Amino acid sequence: MTYSLIIPKSVQKQLDKLPDIAFKRVIKKLQALSAEPLPVGAIKLKGKENEYRIRVGDYRIRYKVDAEQQRIIISRCQHRKDVYR
């Protein structure tokens, strides 16, 4: 069962600002996320409904899982010091 990824323009801008090495790793992780929305290492965020985060080196990807419509909405992709602000 494959989920569709939704990447808003604001998140696309965050992705474009990443260094090349980190960008490639994040893209690989996003592709894997469409096949498995809750991979090993995904952590549910407290106080948020259906919102998770995964690590990619020093960067974090925050996303929401909509199981009914089989889609994943990426909400942020930034360095770990900035992603929770």
HTML snippet that shows the backbone in 3Dmol.js (N, CA, C, O; Angstrom):
<script src="https://3Dmol.org/build/3Dmol-min.js"></script>
<div id="view" style="width:600px;height:400px;position:relative"></div>
<script>
const pdb = `
ATOM      1  N   MET A   1       0.844  -1.161   0.000  1.00  0.00           N
ATOM      2  CA  MET A   1       0.000   0.000   0.000  1.00  0.00           C
ATOM      3  C   MET A   1       0.903   1.242   0.000  1.00  0.00           C
ATOM      4  O   MET A   1       1.687   1.448   0.926  1.00  0.00           O
ATOM      5  N   THR A   2       0.783   2.056  -1.040  1.00  0.00           N
ATOM      6  CA  THR A   2       1.621   3.228  -1.181  1.00  0.00           C
ATOM      7  C   THR A   2       0.843   4.490  -0.815  1.00  0.00           C
ATOM      8  O   THR A   2      -0.298   4.684  -1.235  1.00  0.00           O
ATOM      9  N   TYR A   3       1.479   5.323  -0.037  1.00  0.00           N
ATOM     10  CA  TYR A   3       0.895   6.605   0.356  1.00  0.00           C
ATOM     11  C   TYR A   3       1.415   7.676  -0.594  1.00  0.00           C
ATOM     12  O   TYR A   3       2.543   7.589  -1.080  1.00  0.00           O
ATOM     13  N   SER A   4       0.593   8.682  -0.857  1.00  0.00           N
ATOM     14  CA  SER A   4       1.055   9.800  -1.674  1.00  0.00           C
ATOM     15  C   SER A   4       1.654  10.867  -0.755  1.00  0.00           C
ATOM     16  O   SER A   4       1.165  11.100   0.350  1.00  0.00           O
ATOM     17  N   LEU A   5       2.707  11.499  -1.229  1.00  0.00           N
ATOM     18  CA  LEU A   5       3.387  12.550  -0.466  1.00  0.00           C
ATOM     19  C   LEU A   5       2.879  13.912  -0.908  1.00  0.00           C
ATOM     20  O   LEU A   5       2.766  14.183  -2.103  1.00  0.00           O
ATOM     21  N   ILE A   6       2.576  14.758   0.050  1.00  0.00           N
ATOM     22  CA  ILE A   6       2.180  16.132  -0.239  1.00  0.00           C
ATOM     23  C   ILE A   6       3.235  17.036   0.384  1.00  0.00           C
ATOM     24  O   ILE A   6       3.435  17.048   1.598  1.00  0.00           O
ATOM     25  N   ILE A   7       3.908  17.796  -0.486  1.00  0.00           N
ATOM     26  CA  ILE A   7       4.966  18.699  -0.043  1.00  0.00           C
ATOM     27  C   ILE A   7       4.540  20.123  -0.396  1.00  0.00           C
ATOM     28  O   ILE A   7       4.612  20.512  -1.562  1.00  0.00           O
ATOM     29  N   PRO A   8       4.098  20.906   0.589  1.00  0.00           N
ATOM     30  CA  PRO A   8       3.691  22.298   0.335  1.00  0.00           C
ATOM     31  C   PRO A   8       4.877  23.146  -0.150  1.00  0.00           C
ATOM     32  O   PRO A   8       6.033  22.760   0.021  1.00  0.00           O
ATOM     33  N   LYS A   9       4.583  24.288  -0.747  1.00  0.00           N
ATOM     34  CA  LYS A   9       5.630  25.172  -1.267  1.00  0.00           C
ATOM     35  C   LYS A   9       6.584  25.626  -0.172  1.00  0.00           C
ATOM     36  O   LYS A   9       7.787  25.744  -0.409  1.00  0.00           O
ATOM     37  N   SER A  10       6.067  25.880   1.017  1.00  0.00           N
ATOM     38  CA  SER A  10       6.935  26.337   2.109  1.00  0.00           C
ATOM     39  C   SER A  10       7.963  25.267   2.473  1.00  0.00           C
ATOM     40  O   SER A  10       9.112  25.586   2.779  1.00  0.00           O
ATOM     41  N   VAL A  11       7.556  24.017   2.441  1.00  0.00           N
ATOM     42  CA  VAL A  11       8.487  22.919   2.741  1.00  0.00           C
ATOM     43  C   VAL A  11       9.459  22.732   1.581  1.00  0.00           C
ATOM     44  O   VAL A  11      10.630  22.420   1.797  1.00  0.00           O
ATOM     45  N   GLN A  12       8.982  22.920   0.355  1.00  0.00           N
ATOM     46  CA  GLN A  12       9.867  22.810  -0.811  1.00  0.00           C
ATOM     47  C   GLN A  12      10.983  23.844  -0.724  1.00  0.00           C
ATOM     48  O   GLN A  12      12.118  23.557  -1.103  1.00  0.00           O
ATOM     49  N   LYS A  13      10.679  25.040  -0.230  1.00  0.00           N
ATOM     50  CA  LYS A  13      11.706  26.067  -0.042  1.00  0.00           C
ATOM     51  C   LYS A  13      12.725  25.625   1.001  1.00  0.00           C
ATOM     52  O   LYS A  13      13.922  25.871   0.852  1.00  0.00           O
ATOM     53  N   GLN A  14      12.239  24.963   2.069  1.00  0.00           N
ATOM     54  CA  GLN A  14      13.151  24.455   3.099  1.00  0.00           C
ATOM     55  C   GLN A  14      14.059  23.387   2.508  1.00  0.00           C
ATOM     56  O   GLN A  14      15.252  23.348   2.811  1.00  0.00           O
ATOM     57  N   LEU A  15      13.503  22.523   1.668  1.00  0.00           N
ATOM     58  CA  LEU A  15      14.296  21.472   1.034  1.00  0.00           C
ATOM     59  C   LEU A  15      15.352  22.065   0.101  1.00  0.00           C
ATOM     60  O   LEU A  15      16.482  21.580   0.046  1.00  0.00           O
ATOM     61  N   ASP A  16      14.980  23.109  -0.625  1.00  0.00           N
ATOM     62  CA  ASP A  16      15.915  23.736  -1.564  1.00  0.00           C
ATOM     63  C   ASP A  16      17.099  24.383  -0.853  1.00  0.00           C
ATOM     64  O   ASP A  16      18.165  24.531  -1.449  1.00  0.00           O
ATOM     65  N   LYS A  17      16.932  24.770   0.405  1.00  0.00           N
ATOM     66  CA  LYS A  17      17.999  25.422   1.161  1.00  0.00           C
ATOM     67  C   LYS A  17      18.977  24.422   1.800  1.00  0.00           C
ATOM     68  O   LYS A  17      20.022  24.824   2.312  1.00  0.00           O
ATOM     69  N   LEU A  18      18.647  23.140   1.773  1.00  0.00           N
ATOM     70  CA  LEU A  18      19.514  22.137   2.394  1.00  0.00           C
ATOM     71  C   LEU A  18      20.809  21.967   1.604  1.00  0.00           C
ATOM     72  O   LEU A  18      20.821  22.154   0.387  1.00  0.00           O
ATOM     73  N   PRO A  19      21.898  21.615   2.286  1.00  0.00           N
ATOM     74  CA  PRO A  19      23.137  21.271   1.567  1.00  0.00           C
ATOM     75  C   PRO A  19      22.888  20.043   0.681  1.00  0.00           C
ATOM     76  O   PRO A  19      22.003  19.237   0.968  1.00  0.00           O
ATOM     77  N   ASP A  20      23.665  19.905  -0.386  1.00  0.00           N
ATOM     78  CA  ASP A  20      23.441  18.837  -1.361  1.00  0.00           C
ATOM     79  C   ASP A  20      23.424  17.439  -0.753  1.00  0.00           C
ATOM     80  O   ASP A  20      22.562  16.626  -1.086  1.00  0.00           O
ATOM     81  N   ILE A  21      24.369  17.157   0.135  1.00  0.00           N
ATOM     82  CA  ILE A  21      24.437  15.824   0.741  1.00  0.00           C
ATOM     83  C   ILE A  21      23.194  15.550   1.577  1.00  0.00           C
ATOM     84  O   ILE A  21      22.605  14.472   1.488  1.00  0.00           O
ATOM     85  N   ALA A  22      22.800  16.511   2.378  1.00  0.00           N
ATOM     86  CA  ALA A  22      21.602  16.354   3.214  1.00  0.00           C
ATOM     87  C   ALA A  22      20.356  16.262   2.342  1.00  0.00           C
ATOM     88  O   ALA A  22      19.443  15.496   2.652  1.00  0.00           O
ATOM     89  N   PHE A  23      20.303  17.027   1.261  1.00  0.00           N
ATOM     90  CA  PHE A  23      19.144  17.004   0.354  1.00  0.00           C
ATOM     91  C   PHE A  23      18.933  15.604  -0.221  1.00  0.00           C
ATOM     92  O   PHE A  23      17.808  15.107  -0.258  1.00  0.00           O
ATOM     93  N   LYS A  24      20.013  14.974  -0.667  1.00  0.00           N
ATOM     94  CA  LYS A  24      19.917  13.627  -1.244  1.00  0.00           C
ATOM     95  C   LYS A  24      19.428  12.618  -0.210  1.00  0.00           C
ATOM     96  O   LYS A  24      18.608  11.753  -0.519  1.00  0.00           O
ATOM     97  N   ARG A  25      19.933  12.730   1.013  1.00  0.00           N
ATOM     98  CA  ARG A  25      19.513  11.806   2.069  1.00  0.00           C
ATOM     99  C   ARG A  25      18.045  12.009   2.429  1.00  0.00           C
ATOM    100  O   ARG A  25      17.323  11.039   2.662  1.00  0.00           O
ATOM    101  N   VAL A  26      17.599  13.264   2.475  1.00  0.00           N
ATOM    102  CA  VAL A  26      16.206  13.571   2.807  1.00  0.00           C
ATOM    103  C   VAL A  26      15.275  13.045   1.713  1.00  0.00           C
ATOM    104  O   VAL A  26      14.223  12.482   2.015  1.00  0.00           O
ATOM    105  N   ILE A  27      15.652  13.222   0.458  1.00  0.00           N
ATOM    106  CA  ILE A  27      14.822  12.743  -0.646  1.00  0.00           C
ATOM    107  C   ILE A  27      14.684  11.225  -0.592  1.00  0.00           C
ATOM    108  O   ILE A  27      13.595  10.694  -0.814  1.00  0.00           O
ATOM    109  N   LYS A  28      15.777  10.522  -0.299  1.00  0.00           N
ATOM    110  CA  LYS A  28      15.696   9.063  -0.161  1.00  0.00           C
ATOM    111  C   LYS A  28      14.731   8.667   0.955  1.00  0.00           C
ATOM    112  O   LYS A  28      13.938   7.737   0.805  1.00  0.00           O
ATOM    113  N   LYS A  29      14.809   9.377   2.060  1.00  0.00           N
ATOM    114  CA  LYS A  29      13.948   9.089   3.207  1.00  0.00           C
ATOM    115  C   LYS A  29      12.488   9.378   2.870  1.00  0.00           C
ATOM    116  O   LYS A  29      11.598   8.634   3.282  1.00  0.00           O
ATOM    117  N   LEU A  30      12.235  10.456   2.123  1.00  0.00           N
ATOM    118  CA  LEU A  30      10.870  10.785   1.728  1.00  0.00           C
ATOM    119  C   LEU A  30      10.291   9.721   0.792  1.00  0.00           C
ATOM    120  O   LEU A  30       9.115   9.373   0.900  1.00  0.00           O
ATOM    121  N   GLN A  31      11.102   9.211  -0.113  1.00  0.00           N
ATOM    122  CA  GLN A  31      10.638   8.159  -1.009  1.00  0.00           C
ATOM    123  C   GLN A  31      10.308   6.890  -0.226  1.00  0.00           C
ATOM    124  O   GLN A  31       9.316   6.220  -0.512  1.00  0.00           O
ATOM    125  N   ALA A  32      11.132   6.567   0.749  1.00  0.00           N
ATOM    126  CA  ALA A  32      10.872   5.397   1.582  1.00  0.00           C
ATOM    127  C   ALA A  32       9.632   5.606   2.442  1.00  0.00           C
ATOM    128  O   ALA A  32       8.923   4.652   2.761  1.00  0.00           O
ATOM    129  N   LEU A  33       9.374   6.845   2.813  1.00  0.00           N
ATOM    130  CA  LEU A  33       8.222   7.177   3.653  1.00  0.00           C
ATOM    131  C   LEU A  33       6.911   6.883   2.931  1.00  0.00           C
ATOM    132  O   LEU A  33       5.928   6.514   3.574  1.00  0.00           O
ATOM    133  N   SER A  34       6.878   7.037   1.623  1.00  0.00           N
ATOM    134  CA  SER A  34       5.641   6.769   0.882  1.00  0.00           C
ATOM    135  C   SER A  34       5.296   5.287   0.902  1.00  0.00           C
ATOM    136  O   SER A  34       4.123   4.925   0.803  1.00  0.00           O
ATOM    137  N   ALA A  35       6.296   4.428   1.028  1.00  0.00           N
ATOM    138  CA  ALA A  35       6.044   2.991   1.111  1.00  0.00           C
ATOM    139  C   ALA A  35       5.717   2.554   2.539  1.00  0.00           C
ATOM    140  O   ALA A  35       4.879   1.678   2.753  1.00  0.00           O
ATOM    141  N   GLU A  36       6.383   3.170   3.507  1.00  0.00           N
ATOM    142  CA  GLU A  36       6.195   2.818   4.921  1.00  0.00           C
ATOM    143  C   GLU A  36       6.058   4.101   5.729  1.00  0.00           C
ATOM    144  O   GLU A  36       7.070   4.704   6.089  1.00  0.00           O
ATOM    145  N   PRO A  37       4.821   4.540   6.027  1.00  0.00           N
ATOM    146  CA  PRO A  37       4.623   5.834   6.701  1.00  0.00           C
ATOM    147  C   PRO A  37       5.126   5.888   8.149  1.00  0.00           C
ATOM    148  O   PRO A  37       5.363   6.975   8.675  1.00  0.00           O
ATOM    149  N   LEU A  38       5.288   4.745   8.788  1.00  0.00           N
ATOM    150  CA  LEU A  38       5.807   4.723  10.157  1.00  0.00           C
ATOM    151  C   LEU A  38       7.027   3.803  10.216  1.00  0.00           C
ATOM    152  O   LEU A  38       6.943   2.696  10.747  1.00  0.00           O
ATOM    153  N   PRO A  39       8.156   4.255   9.674  1.00  0.00           N
ATOM    154  CA  PRO A  39       9.351   3.413   9.671  1.00  0.00           C
ATOM    155  C   PRO A  39       9.953   3.291  11.070  1.00  0.00           C
ATOM    156  O   PRO A  39       9.559   3.997  11.998  1.00  0.00           O
ATOM    157  N   VAL A  40      10.899   2.395  11.197  1.00  0.00           N
ATOM    158  CA  VAL A  40      11.625   2.256  12.454  1.00  0.00           C
ATOM    159  C   VAL A  40      12.319   3.584  12.731  1.00  0.00           C
ATOM    160  O   VAL A  40      12.997   4.124  11.857  1.00  0.00           O
ATOM    161  N   GLY A  41      12.155   4.103  13.924  1.00  0.00           N
ATOM    162  CA  GLY A  41      12.765   5.373  14.293  1.00  0.00           C
ATOM    163  C   GLY A  41      11.809   6.551  14.218  1.00  0.00           C
ATOM    164  O   GLY A  41      12.157   7.648  14.656  1.00  0.00           O
ATOM    165  N   ALA A  42      10.616   6.353  13.676  1.00  0.00           N
ATOM    166  CA  ALA A  42       9.629   7.436  13.641  1.00  0.00           C
ATOM    167  C   ALA A  42       9.081   7.637  15.045  1.00  0.00           C
ATOM    168  O   ALA A  42       8.728   6.673  15.724  1.00  0.00           O
ATOM    169  N   ILE A  43       9.010   8.872  15.471  1.00  0.00           N
ATOM    170  CA  ILE A  43       8.558   9.181  16.823  1.00  0.00           C
ATOM    171  C   ILE A  43       7.331  10.079  16.742  1.00  0.00           C
ATOM    172  O   ILE A  43       7.331  11.091  16.041  1.00  0.00           O
ATOM    173  N   LYS A  44       6.289   9.697  17.468  1.00  0.00           N
ATOM    174  CA  LYS A  44       5.071  10.505  17.516  1.00  0.00           C
ATOM    175  C   LYS A  44       5.343  11.727  18.371  1.00  0.00           C
ATOM    176  O   LYS A  44       5.939  11.623  19.443  1.00  0.00           O
ATOM    177  N   LEU A  45       4.904  12.891  17.894  1.00  0.00           N
ATOM    178  CA  LEU A  45       5.101  14.132  18.635  1.00  0.00           C
ATOM    179  C   LEU A  45       4.001  14.293  19.673  1.00  0.00           C
ATOM    180  O   LEU A  45       2.818  14.120  19.379  1.00  0.00           O
ATOM    181  N   LYS A  46       4.406  14.623  20.876  1.00  0.00           N
ATOM    182  CA  LYS A  46       3.445  14.786  21.968  1.00  0.00           C
ATOM    183  C   LYS A  46       2.584  16.023  21.723  1.00  0.00           C
ATOM    184  O   LYS A  46       3.068  17.054  21.257  1.00  0.00           O
ATOM    185  N   GLY A  47       1.309  15.898  22.044  1.00  0.00           N
ATOM    186  CA  GLY A  47       0.397  17.018  21.906  1.00  0.00           C
ATOM    187  C   GLY A  47      -0.089  17.243  20.485  1.00  0.00           C
ATOM    188  O   GLY A  47      -0.845  18.181  20.236  1.00  0.00           O
ATOM    189  N   LYS A  48       0.327  16.405  19.555  1.00  0.00           N
ATOM    190  CA  LYS A  48      -0.077  16.545  18.152  1.00  0.00           C
ATOM    191  C   LYS A  48      -0.779  15.249  17.730  1.00  0.00           C
ATOM    192  O   LYS A  48      -0.346  14.153  18.084  1.00  0.00           O
ATOM    193  N   GLU A  49      -1.853  15.391  16.980  1.00  0.00           N
ATOM    194  CA  GLU A  49      -2.582  14.221  16.527  1.00  0.00           C
ATOM    195  C   GLU A  49      -2.042  13.762  15.174  1.00  0.00           C
ATOM    196  O   GLU A  49      -2.007  14.541  14.221  1.00  0.00           O
ATOM    197  N   ASN A  50      -1.628  12.525  15.093  1.00  0.00           N
ATOM    198  CA  ASN A  50      -1.115  11.916  13.858  1.00  0.00           C
ATOM    199  C   ASN A  50       0.098  12.635  13.288  1.00  0.00           C
ATOM    200  O   ASN A  50       0.294  12.620  12.073  1.00  0.00           O
ATOM    201  N   GLU A  51       0.912  13.258  14.119  1.00  0.00           N
ATOM    202  CA  GLU A  51       2.113  13.935  13.643  1.00  0.00           C
ATOM    203  C   GLU A  51       3.349  13.218  14.177  1.00  0.00           C
ATOM    204  O   GLU A  51       3.431  12.882  15.359  1.00  0.00           O
ATOM    205  N   TYR A  52       4.309  12.991  13.278  1.00  0.00           N
ATOM    206  CA  TYR A  52       5.506  12.223  13.595  1.00  0.00           C
ATOM    207  C   TYR A  52       6.733  12.975  13.115  1.00  0.00           C
ATOM    208  O   TYR A  52       6.634  13.967  12.393  1.00  0.00           O
ATOM    209  N   ARG A  53       7.904  12.478  13.536  1.00  0.00           N
ATOM    210  CA  ARG A  53       9.157  13.017  13.043  1.00  0.00           C
ATOM    211  C   ARG A  53      10.139  11.880  12.837  1.00  0.00           C
ATOM    212  O   ARG A  53      10.122  10.876  13.549  1.00  0.00           O
ATOM    213  N   ILE A  54      10.996  12.064  11.845  1.00  0.00           N
ATOM    214  CA  ILE A  54      12.082  11.117  11.620  1.00  0.00           C
ATOM    215  C   ILE A  54      13.381  11.898  11.492  1.00  0.00           C
ATOM    216  O   ILE A  54      13.393  13.060  11.085  1.00  0.00           O
ATOM    217  N   ARG A  55      14.461  11.237  11.846  1.00  0.00           N
ATOM    218  CA  ARG A  55      15.797  11.829  11.795  1.00  0.00           C
ATOM    219  C   ARG A  55      16.452  11.522  10.464  1.00  0.00           C
ATOM    220  O   ARG A  55      16.314  10.429   9.916  1.00  0.00           O
ATOM    221  N   VAL A  56      17.167  12.511   9.961  1.00  0.00           N
ATOM    222  CA  VAL A  56      18.044  12.314   8.808  1.00  0.00           C
ATOM    223  C   VAL A  56      19.313  13.102   9.133  1.00  0.00           C
ATOM    224  O   VAL A  56      19.460  14.257   8.732  1.00  0.00           O
ATOM    225  N   GLY A  57      20.225  12.460   9.866  1.00  0.00           N
ATOM    226  CA  GLY A  57      21.428  13.149  10.328  1.00  0.00           C
ATOM    227  C   GLY A  57      21.049  14.240  11.315  1.00  0.00           C
ATOM    228  O   GLY A  57      20.385  13.976  12.317  1.00  0.00           O
ATOM    229  N   ASP A  58      21.476  15.475  11.027  1.00  0.00           N
ATOM    230  CA  ASP A  58      21.162  16.619  11.887  1.00  0.00           C
ATOM    231  C   ASP A  58      19.832  17.276  11.513  1.00  0.00           C
ATOM    232  O   ASP A  58      19.450  18.286  12.105  1.00  0.00           O
ATOM    233  N   TYR A  59      19.135  16.710  10.541  1.00  0.00           N
ATOM    234  CA  TYR A  59      17.875  17.286  10.073  1.00  0.00           C
ATOM    235  C   TYR A  59      16.701  16.429  10.519  1.00  0.00           C
ATOM    236  O   TYR A  59      16.835  15.229  10.755  1.00  0.00           O
ATOM    237  N   ARG A  60      15.547  17.078  10.629  1.00  0.00           N
ATOM    238  CA  ARG A  60      14.328  16.389  11.042  1.00  0.00           C
ATOM    239  C   ARG A  60      13.239  16.641  10.016  1.00  0.00           C
ATOM    240  O   ARG A  60      13.116  17.739   9.474  1.00  0.00           O
ATOM    241  N   ILE A  61      12.458  15.614   9.761  1.00  0.00           N
ATOM    242  CA  ILE A  61      11.300  15.727   8.886  1.00  0.00           C
ATOM    243  C   ILE A  61      10.071  15.533   9.753  1.00  0.00           C
ATOM    244  O   ILE A  61       9.891  14.477  10.359  1.00  0.00           O
ATOM    245  N   ARG A  62       9.222  16.557   9.813  1.00  0.00           N
ATOM    246  CA  ARG A  62       7.947  16.455  10.542  1.00  0.00           C
ATOM    247  C   ARG A  62       6.850  16.232   9.524  1.00  0.00           C
ATOM    248  O   ARG A  62       6.805  16.890   8.484  1.00  0.00           O
ATOM    249  N   TYR A  63       5.956  15.288   9.834  1.00  0.00           N
ATOM    250  CA  TYR A  63       4.898  14.980   8.878  1.00  0.00           C
ATOM    251  C   TYR A  63       3.660  14.457   9.578  1.00  0.00           C
ATOM    252  O   TYR A  63       3.716  13.988  10.715  1.00  0.00           O
ATOM    253  N   LYS A  64       2.531  14.549   8.869  1.00  0.00           N
ATOM    254  CA  LYS A  64       1.260  14.029   9.361  1.00  0.00           C
ATOM    255  C   LYS A  64       0.835  12.880   8.469  1.00  0.00           C
ATOM    256  O   LYS A  64       1.037  12.916   7.255  1.00  0.00           O
ATOM    257  N   VAL A  65       0.243  11.857   9.075  1.00  0.00           N
ATOM    258  CA  VAL A  65      -0.237  10.699   8.331  1.00  0.00           C
ATOM    259  C   VAL A  65      -1.759  10.743   8.293  1.00  0.00           C
ATOM    260  O   VAL A  65      -2.414  10.784   9.334  1.00  0.00           O
ATOM    261  N   ASP A  66      -2.309  10.734   7.097  1.00  0.00           N
ATOM    262  CA  ASP A  66      -3.755  10.660   6.894  1.00  0.00           C
ATOM    263  C   ASP A  66      -4.047   9.269   6.338  1.00  0.00           C
ATOM    264  O   ASP A  66      -3.993   9.051   5.127  1.00  0.00           O
ATOM    265  N   ALA A  67      -4.356   8.332   7.232  1.00  0.00           N
ATOM    266  CA  ALA A  67      -4.541   6.936   6.842  1.00  0.00           C
ATOM    267  C   ALA A  67      -5.797   6.731   6.006  1.00  0.00           C
ATOM    268  O   ALA A  67      -5.824   5.846   5.150  1.00  0.00           O
ATOM    269  N   GLU A  68      -6.824   7.519   6.232  1.00  0.00           N
ATOM    270  CA  GLU A  68      -8.064   7.362   5.486  1.00  0.00           C
ATOM    271  C   GLU A  68      -7.871   7.633   4.000  1.00  0.00           C
ATOM    272  O   GLU A  68      -8.362   6.880   3.160  1.00  0.00           O
ATOM    273  N   GLN A  69      -7.160   8.703   3.678  1.00  0.00           N
ATOM    274  CA  GLN A  69      -6.940   9.070   2.281  1.00  0.00           C
ATOM    275  C   GLN A  69      -5.587   8.606   1.762  1.00  0.00           C
ATOM    276  O   GLN A  69      -5.210   8.922   0.633  1.00  0.00           O
ATOM    277  N   GLN A  70      -4.864   7.866   2.571  1.00  0.00           N
ATOM    278  CA  GLN A  70      -3.551   7.310   2.245  1.00  0.00           C
ATOM    279  C   GLN A  70      -2.602   8.382   1.702  1.00  0.00           C
ATOM    280  O   GLN A  70      -2.105   8.293   0.579  1.00  0.00           O
ATOM    281  N   ARG A  71      -2.372   9.386   2.530  1.00  0.00           N
ATOM    282  CA  ARG A  71      -1.433  10.427   2.148  1.00  0.00           C
ATOM    283  C   ARG A  71      -0.612  10.866   3.342  1.00  0.00           C
ATOM    284  O   ARG A  71      -1.024  10.735   4.495  1.00  0.00           O
ATOM    285  N   ILE A  72       0.556  11.388   3.034  1.00  0.00           N
ATOM    286  CA  ILE A  72       1.480  11.909   4.038  1.00  0.00           C
ATOM    287  C   ILE A  72       1.724  13.371   3.701  1.00  0.00           C
ATOM    288  O   ILE A  72       2.114  13.707   2.583  1.00  0.00           O
ATOM    289  N   ILE A  73       1.490  14.233   4.680  1.00  0.00           N
ATOM    290  CA  ILE A  73       1.666  15.669   4.481  1.00  0.00           C
ATOM    291  C   ILE A  73       2.922  16.097   5.233  1.00  0.00           C
ATOM    292  O   ILE A  73       2.969  16.032   6.461  1.00  0.00           O
ATOM    293  N   ILE A  74       3.920  16.527   4.506  1.00  0.00           N
ATOM    294  CA  ILE A  74       5.172  16.977   5.113  1.00  0.00           C
ATOM    295  C   ILE A  74       4.948  18.390   5.640  1.00  0.00           C
ATOM    296  O   ILE A  74       4.547  19.279   4.889  1.00  0.00           O
ATOM    297  N   SER A  75       5.206  18.597   6.923  1.00  0.00           N
ATOM    298  CA  SER A  75       4.961  19.920   7.502  1.00  0.00           C
ATOM    299  C   SER A  75       6.235  20.741   7.672  1.00  0.00           C
ATOM    300  O   SER A  75       6.184  21.969   7.601  1.00  0.00           O
ATOM    301  N   ARG A  76       7.386  20.084   7.896  1.00  0.00           N
ATOM    302  CA  ARG A  76       8.649  20.808   8.033  1.00  0.00           C
ATOM    303  C   ARG A  76       9.807  19.879   7.735  1.00  0.00           C
ATOM    304  O   ARG A  76       9.723  18.668   7.940  1.00  0.00           O
ATOM    305  N   CYS A  77      10.887  20.462   7.250  1.00  0.00           N
ATOM    306  CA  CYS A  77      12.138  19.733   7.059  1.00  0.00           C
ATOM    307  C   CYS A  77      13.268  20.733   7.268  1.00  0.00           C
ATOM    308  O   CYS A  77      13.629  21.487   6.365  1.00  0.00           O
ATOM    309  N   GLN A  78      13.817  20.722   8.479  1.00  0.00           N
ATOM    310  CA  GLN A  78      14.840  21.706   8.833  1.00  0.00           C
ATOM    311  C   GLN A  78      15.874  21.075   9.758  1.00  0.00           C
ATOM    312  O   GLN A  78      15.751  19.928  10.188  1.00  0.00           O
ATOM    313  N   HIS A  79      16.901  21.876  10.045  1.00  0.00           N
ATOM    314  CA  HIS A  79      17.922  21.457  10.996  1.00  0.00           C
ATOM    315  C   HIS A  79      17.262  21.247  12.353  1.00  0.00           C
ATOM    316  O   HIS A  79      16.267  21.899  12.672  1.00  0.00           O
ATOM    317  N   ARG A  80      17.802  20.360  13.132  1.00  0.00           N
ATOM    318  CA  ARG A  80      17.166  19.999  14.419  1.00  0.00           C
ATOM    319  C   ARG A  80      17.023  21.173  15.375  1.00  0.00           C
ATOM    320  O   ARG A  80      16.137  21.159  16.229  1.00  0.00           O
ATOM    321  N   LYS A  81      17.872  22.188  15.254  1.00  0.00           N
ATOM    322  CA  LYS A  81      17.759  23.336  16.164  1.00  0.00           C
ATOM    323  C   LYS A  81      16.606  24.259  15.786  1.00  0.00           C
ATOM    324  O   LYS A  81      16.168  25.059  16.613  1.00  0.00           O
ATOM    325  N   ASP A  82      16.101  24.165  14.546  1.00  0.00           N
ATOM    326  CA  ASP A  82      15.067  25.067  14.060  1.00  0.00           C
ATOM    327  C   ASP A  82      13.700  24.417  13.854  1.00  0.00           C
ATOM    328  O   ASP A  82      12.694  25.122  13.778  1.00  0.00           O
ATOM    329  N   VAL A  83      13.642  23.108  13.763  1.00  0.00           N
ATOM    330  CA  VAL A  83      12.420  22.443  13.321  1.00  0.00           C
ATOM    331  C   VAL A  83      11.267  22.526  14.308  1.00  0.00           C
ATOM    332  O   VAL A  83      10.113  22.435  13.891  1.00  0.00           O
ATOM    333  N   TYR A  84      11.530  22.697  15.596  1.00  0.00           N
ATOM    334  CA  TYR A  84      10.465  22.690  16.589  1.00  0.00           C
ATOM    335  C   TYR A  84       9.977  24.079  16.974  1.00  0.00           C
ATOM    336  O   TYR A  84       9.120  24.203  17.850  1.00  0.00           O
ATOM    337  N   ARG A  85      10.492  25.110  16.353  1.00  0.00           N
ATOM    338  CA  ARG A  85      10.092  26.495  16.687  1.00  0.00           C
ATOM    339  C   ARG A  85       8.759  26.822  16.082  1.00  0.00           C
ATOM    340  O   ARG A  85       8.260  27.935  16.253  1.00  0.00           O
TER     341      ARG A  85
END
`;
const viewer = $3Dmol.createViewer("view");
viewer.addModel(pdb, "pdb");
viewer.setStyle({}, {cartoon: {color: "spectrum"}});
viewer.zoomTo();
viewer.render();
</script>
